[in-house]
Amino acid sequence: MRRLLLVVVLLLAASLATRSMAADVEPPYLPKAPPVPVLYNWTGFYIGVNGGGGSSTQSFSGTQSTPLGSTAFGSNDGLGGALAGGHIGFNYQFLSSLVVGVEADADWTNYTNPGTAVCPTFTSGAFAGLPAGCATNNQTLNDFGTVRGRLGYAWNRVLFYGTGGWAWGHSSGNSIPLTGSTASFSNSPTGWTAGAGVEWAFLPHWTARLEYLFLDFNNVATNYSTTAPPLGTTTTHITSNNAVNVWRVGVSYLFNFGGPEPVSGY
């Protein structure tokens, strides 16, 4: 009986000693998992302003109907100036890094040429082959707008994109022949546009962009009449091709109605 009691006491003592030693031993170090990066979310509606400048080239040919016979002429113009306007659009981000969207914009411009001398030549009548006098043409691209699709790749807070779609414009000008009778004209061409840009989300809801657009307006018809006594009334028809280059910067506010709240980065 005493031996049995002694064995029980020894077993209890050994058990307590083992637990005490285990408690004093620290568990092995377990490295913490790296934080999961939180990416910027580009999905949502946005609105913004932009400004910049650019240039335009215009090649044109024309005919005139005069009391002394028909004339023909042709020339090239270069225009340049500043622009300012706004834009509105929607982005949708999918497959982690792809962004598709649509955007519309409108810009006021003052792309102006300093005046181009146009000197028609008679093509019919008694004076065929002779010069019909010269005129100075002045023209300004007053405004333009586009409706475009956008497709881009998002590298967290930086978005690289290409864009393209439909474009419209409005231009006006005047022609001043040697007789001094000024004729005014205007037109509203439509065409296509394409370009590319980069956009940076510098705050959770604010982005900044740098963008280039090319606008193309072909076969633009312009008609006007000039009355110059004693020659009478001259009717002019011009067909032109216009290439417009646009460089602009902009700032946008992302409402983000279409997805989770955007974040500033990691």
C-alpha positions in Angstrom: 0.0 0.0 0.0 2.8 2.4 0.9 4.6 1.5 -2.3 1.5 2.2 -4.4 1.0 5.6 -2.7 4.7 6.5 -3.4 4.3 5.6 -7.1 1.2 7.8 -7.4 3.0 10.8 -5.8 6.1 10.4 -8.1 3.9 10.3 -11.2 2.0 13.5 -10.1 5.3 15.2 -9.5 6.7 14.2 -12.9 3.6 15.5 -14.6 3.7 18.9 -12.9 7.4 19.3 -13.7 6.8 18.5 -17.4 4.0 21.1 -17.7 6.2 23.7 -16.1 9.0 23.1 -18.5 6.7 23.2 -21.5 5.3 26.5 -20.3 8.8 28.0 -20.1 9.6 27.1 -23.7 8.6 29.8 -26.3 6.8 28.7 -29.4 8.8 28.8 -32.6 8.8 32.2 -34.5 6.1 32.3 -37.2 6.7 35.1 -39.9 3.7 37.3 -40.5 2.1 37.1 -43.9 2.8 40.1 -46.2 0.0 42.7 -46.4 -2.3 42.2 -49.4 -2.0 45.2 -51.7 -5.1 47.3 -52.1 -5.4 48.5 -55.8 -7.0 51.7 -57.0 -10.5 51.2 -58.4 -11.2 53.1 -61.7 -14.8 52.1 -62.0 -17.3 55.0 -62.0 -18.6 58.2 -63.5 -16.3 61.2 -63.7 -16.4 64.8 -64.8 -13.5 67.3 -65.4 -11.9 70.2 -67.1 -9.1 70.4 -69.6 -6.9 72.9 -71.5 -4.0 73.0 -73.9 -3.3 73.8 -77.4 -2.4 72.5 -80.8 -2.4 73.1 -84.6 -4.4 72.4 -87.7 -3.6 72.0 -91.4 -6.1 72.6 -94.1 -5.7 71.8 -97.8 -8.5 73.1 -100.0 -9.5 73.7 -103.6 -12.2 75.9 -105.0 -14.1 77.3 -107.9 -15.8 80.6 -108.6 -18.6 81.6 -110.9 -18.2 85.2 -112.1 -19.8 87.3 -114.8 -16.4 87.2 -116.6 -16.1 83.4 -116.5 -15.2 80.6 -114.1 -12.1 80.4 -112.0 -10.2 77.8 -110.0 -7.8 78.0 -107.1 -6.2 75.9 -104.3 -4.0 76.4 -101.3 -2.9 75.1 -97.9 -3.5 76.8 -94.5 -1.9 76.3 -91.1 -3.8 77.2 -88.0 -2.7 77.1 -84.3 -3.8 78.3 -80.9 -5.1 77.4 -77.4 -8.1 75.5 -76.2 -10.1 75.0 -73.0 -13.2 72.9 -72.1 -14.6 70.0 -70.2 -15.3 66.3 -70.3 -17.6 63.7 -68.8 -17.4 59.9 -68.9 -17.7 56.5 -67.3 -15.1 53.8 -66.6 -15.5 50.1 -65.9 -12.6 48.1 -64.6 -12.5 44.3 -65.1 -10.1 41.4 -65.1 -8.1 43.2 -62.5 -6.3 45.7 -64.7 -8.4 46.3 -67.9 -10.5 49.5 -68.1 -13.1 50.2 -70.7 -15.2 53.4 -70.9 -16.9 56.1 -72.9 -16.2 59.8 -72.8 -17.7 63.0 -74.4 -16.0 66.4 -74.4 -16.3 69.9 -75.8 -13.6 72.6 -76.2 -13.5 76.2 -77.1 -10.5 77.0 -79.4 -8.9 79.9 -81.1 -7.0 78.0 -83.8 -6.4 80.9 -86.3 -4.4 81.5 -89.4 -2.9 84.9 -90.0 -4.4 85.2 -93.5 -3.8 83.3 -96.7 -3.5 84.9 -100.1 -5.7 83.1 -102.7 -5.2 84.0 -106.3 -7.8 82.3 -108.7 -7.1 81.8 -112.4 -9.9 82.0 -115.1 -10.7 78.6 -116.5 -13.3 79.7 -119.1 -14.4 82.8 -121.0 -12.5 85.4 -122.8 -9.9 85.6 -120.0 -9.2 81.9 -119.7 -5.7 81.2 -118.3 -5.3 84.7 -116.9 -5.2 85.6 -113.1 -8.6 86.7 -111.8 -7.1 88.8 -108.9 -6.3 87.8 -105.3 -8.1 87.6 -102.0 -7.1 87.2 -98.4 -8.8 84.3 -96.5 -8.9 84.3 -92.7 -10.3 81.3 -90.8 -10.7 80.3 -87.1 -11.6 76.9 -85.6 -14.0 78.1 -82.9 -14.8 74.9 -81.1 -14.9 71.1 -81.4 -16.1 68.1 -79.5 -15.8 64.3 -79.5 -17.7 61.2 -78.3 -15.1 58.4 -77.9 -14.6 54.9 -76.5 -11.6 54.3 -74.2 -9.7 51.1 -73.6 -6.8 51.1 -71.1 -4.5 49.2 -68.8 -4.5 50.2 -65.1 -1.2 49.9 -63.2 -2.7 50.6 -59.8 -3.1 54.4 -59.7 -1.8 54.9 -63.3 -4.0 54.3 -66.3 -2.6 54.0 -69.9 -5.3 54.2 -72.6 -6.1 54.5 -76.2 -9.3 56.3 -77.5 -11.2 56.9 -80.6 -14.6 57.8 -82.0 -16.7 60.6 -83.6 -15.8 64.3 -83.8 -17.5 67.6 -84.7 -16.3 71.1 -85.1 -17.3 74.7 -86.0 -15.2 77.2 -87.9 -15.8 80.6 -89.3 -13.9 83.1 -91.5 -14.0 85.7 -94.2 -12.6 86.4 -97.6 -11.4 89.9 -98.6 -10.8 90.4 -102.4 -8.9 93.3 -103.8 -12.2 95.1 -104.4 -12.6 95.3 -100.6 -16.1 93.6 -100.4 -15.8 91.2 -97.5 -17.6 87.8 -97.6 -18.1 85.9 -94.3 -18.6 82.1 -94.1 -18.9 79.3 -91.5 -19.3 75.6 -91.5 -19.8 72.7 -89.0 -17.8 69.7 -90.1 -18.0 66.2 -88.7 -15.4 63.4 -88.8 -13.4 60.9 -86.7 -10.8 61.2 -83.9 -8.2 58.9 -82.3 -5.6 59.4 -79.7 -3.9 58.1 -76.5 -3.2 59.3 -73.0 -2.1 58.6 -69.4 -4.0 59.3 -66.3 -2.8 59.4 -62.6 -5.0 59.1 -59.5 -3.3 61.4 -57.2 -6.1 61.4 -54.6 -8.9 58.9 -53.9 -11.4 60.7 -56.1 -9.1 63.0 -58.2 -7.2 62.2 -61.3 -4.9 64.1 -63.6 -4.3 63.4 -67.3 -2.1 64.1 -70.3 -3.8 63.4 -73.7 -3.2 63.7 -77.4 -6.0 63.6 -80.0 -6.0 63.7 -83.8 -9.2 65.0 -85.5 -9.9 64.5 -89.2 -12.5 66.4 -91.1 -12.6 65.6 -94.8 -14.5 67.0 -97.8 -15.9 70.0 -95.9 -18.0 72.2 -98.2 -18.0 76.0 -97.9 -20.1 78.3 -100.1 -20.3 82.1 -100.1 -21.0 85.0 -102.5 -19.3 88.3 -102.9 -20.8 91.3 -104.7 -18.2 93.6 -106.2 -19.4 96.3 -108.6 -18.9 96.6 -111.5 -17.9 92.9 -111.8 -21.2 91.8 -110.2 -21.7 88.8 -107.9 -19.1 86.1 -107.5 -20.2 82.7 -106.1 -17.4 80.7 -104.4 -17.4 76.9 -103.6 -14.5 75.4 -101.5 -13.9 71.8 -100.6 -11.3 71.3 -97.8 -9.6 68.5 -95.8 -8.7 69.4 -92.2 -6.4 67.7 -89.8 -6.4 68.9 -86.2 -3.8 68.1 -83.5 -4.7 68.5 -79.9 -2.4 68.4 -76.8 -4.2 68.9 -73.5 -4.0 68.3 -69.8 -7.0 67.8 -67.5 -8.2 67.1 -64.0 -11.2 64.8 -63.2 -13.4 64.0 -60.2 -14.3 60.3 -60.0 -17.8 59.8 -58.4 -17.3 56.0 -58.3 -21.0 55.1 -58.4 -20.1 51.9 -60.3 -17.9 50.1 -57.8 -16.2 50.0 -54.4 -14.8 53.1 -52.9 -11.4 54.0 -54.5 -8.4 54.0 -52.3 -5.1 55.9 -52.5 -2.8 52.9 -53.0 -1.1 50.3 -50.9 
